[in-house]
Amino acid sequence: MTACSPATARQIAPAGSALLRDAVEGLTGPGQKTLPCKHLYDARGVELFERITALPEYYPTRTELAILRENLPRIAAELGPGVRLVEPGSGSSTKTRELLAALGDPSEYVPIDIAPEFLAAGKASLARALPGLRVTPVRADFTAPLSLPPAPGGAHRTVVFFPGSTLGNFGPAEAKRLVDHLAELAGVGGGGALLIGLDRIKPPAELLPAYDDDAGVTAAFNLNLLHRLNREAGRTVLAPGCFRHEARWNAAAAAVEMHLVAEHPLEAELGGRPIHFDAGESIHTESSHKFGDAAIGRLFAGWRVQAFEDASRRFGLYLVTAGRSAAS
Ligand code: AVI
């Protein structure tokens, strides 16, 4: 399963030369060149992504936080006391802290991350913000089968919190598999719940600026992939100055795609294999899928879904529990 978020990238990106192996695979063959988006998140990439979330054009983070704040009392009432909150990713975010603070006496917070340093940092920042909260980090790849530690005595239900529309960085089939996996982890059939943030479909004129901001932060984020490739190769394989960032709307896939477009014809080599770019040819580096009602219905088929959305339905937080939605 591929993944493309700070959290999921840390979950599954093997260290060192994984990018080089993926680059040989994705750049030297025929057809559309690709690099997996998990490689966007080295230390510099994580820093740039943090800056993206605060950009005026990047509406998802602040819209989701506003939705959460507005609906916290309802969500907390729905979930009840003694929640064990499980978060794929290290989760020291404002959203996580505010959700935990609003829940009635949460029994435990369980961040799941493959990187011990992120788990430790998240634990420390939560301990400061919510002293007394039991935090049980789990070092694991959340996209792979895993079991949670036994729930503490007072745990009323397990809730998996997966905000940020990170699910949109997976392809549709992968996203469905991940939702099923998380539903199993939460035990949705037995009283658990999922709380998942999804960016909704909207006109490309609204979507594209979020992925091509005026300050050029997203461009730097995308081009950083080539800096990383060159650093890991120990030489310049592809000069970042020869490429420009482009955000494209793929209507058929309902996804904003990030590409790195070669400004001129280029010849390079990696792993003993030639790489050729025509002028204007691109590397596809990320897909950010957007969700309409039908796609959301497919993702959560068979469950009850309560939607918490902003007035313009730009973004939604979906609370998934056992039983069927009125609409389904
Ligand atoms: C992490 N993920 C949900 C972001 C998104 O919107 O797909 C990553 C991102 N890529 C460019 N800007 C933000």
Boltz pocket constraint, residues with backbone or C-beta under 6 A from the ligand:
constraints:
  - pocket:
      binder: B
      contacts: [[A, 4], [A, 5], [A, 6], [A, 52], [A, 60], [A, 164], [A, 165], [A, 166], [A, 167], [A, 168], [A, 169], [A, 210], [A, 211], [A, 218], [A, 286], [A, 287], [A, 288]]
      max_distance: 6.0
